Amino acid sequence: MADQKFTETLYQGWQADYRCDEVYFDSATDHQRLVIFKNPIFGRMMMLDGVTQTTEADEFIYHEMLAHVPILAHGDAKKVLIIGGGDGGMLREVLRHTSVELCTMVEIDPSVVELSKQYLPNHSAGAFDDPRTHLVFDDGAAFVKNPPHTYDVMIVDSTDPIGPGEVLFQDTFYANARRCLNPGGILVTQNGVPFMQPDELKNTVTHLKHLFADASCYLATIPTYVGGPMAMGWATDNAELRHIDLDVLDARFKSAEIKTRYYAPAVHKAAFALPGYVSDNVG
């Protein structure tokens, strides 16, 4: 079994092979091919249609940065909407904030949730059973057309813009997302690796700038997502929220009493400092 491997197929001209020591699940769901296997470095990994989604070893970086940056920048987030995130890691991090009263999570594929509970239980760490969780199985693009609530923070924890995730990168989706937000609300998005996927980031931020007073991105280095740091889109009508003072973030972080492994207020601030090749794409 040790010589078996799974190949990352996201990029043309570059592939990453992951040694597989054990396969836990490999089958097509109603929406995509889902594989969960064990790698000696990353532990248990999930791939959808040949693209790595999450691993036990480094998921904390992605989930901490997409959850805590907008929630702590906002400062008073009571209702949070997650689009995607079926593995439960984003839900886990959002609900670590006791100030959050409701977290609605919209996932298109029930199999991702059920299999993650079974094979990646530490991702959700019981978050699906939290009474503040409202789990909805639906197409995220359809959900935002007529949501039951408006939200303070919206997190788009999507796959890449292929297959079921493609509609979550279109201008109509972003326009509907804006209407889901309360005044001063924040939208953050998964936007891939800018060095490898520059058009994905550029197109998203272009759409967001037409809809919000402030749109940009911030970065985090996640080993699984090869090719450089990953971009996370940022949009809000309150331009001050991208520039919250470090002492304010420090105070909010201490008040939240959350222990993190990657996120820190200083990292939060530094994440918005973009290298030239990234800032060229966000304007």
Number of C-alpha atoms within 10 A of each C-alpha: 9 10 7 12 17 17 14 18 15 17 13 7 6 11 12 15 11 19 19 20 17 16 16 15 13 14 10 13 13 10 15 17 14 19 21 24 22 19 21 12 11 17 14 21 24 25 20 21 17 16 20 22 18 24 23 18 15 18 19 20 17 24 23 21 23 27 27 23 23 25 24 22 22 23 16 14 20 17 20 27 27 25 25 25 23 28 25 24 25 29 28 22 22 24 19 16 20 12 15 17 14 20 23 20 27 24 24 21 18 16 18 22 20 14 19 20 19 11 17 22 17 16 24 21 15 13 21 17 11 13 10 16 18 14 17 15 15 16 18 24 22 12 19 22 15 12 14 10 14 20 26 23 27 29 27 25 27 23 20 19 15 12 12 16 17 13 17 25 23 14 17 13 18 23 17 17 25 23 16 24 22 15 14 15 24 30 25 24 23 23 30 26 23 22 16 17 17 18 14 19 25 21 16 25 24 16 18 23 17 13 19 20 12 19 25 25 26 25 27 23 18 17 16 17 17 18 17 16 19 24 27 26 25 27 27 27 19 15 14 13 19 23 10 17 14 14 11 14 21 15 12 18 19 12 10 14 11 13 11 13 9 16 23 18 23 13 15 24 17 13 19 19 13 16 9 9 11 21 16 11 19 20 11
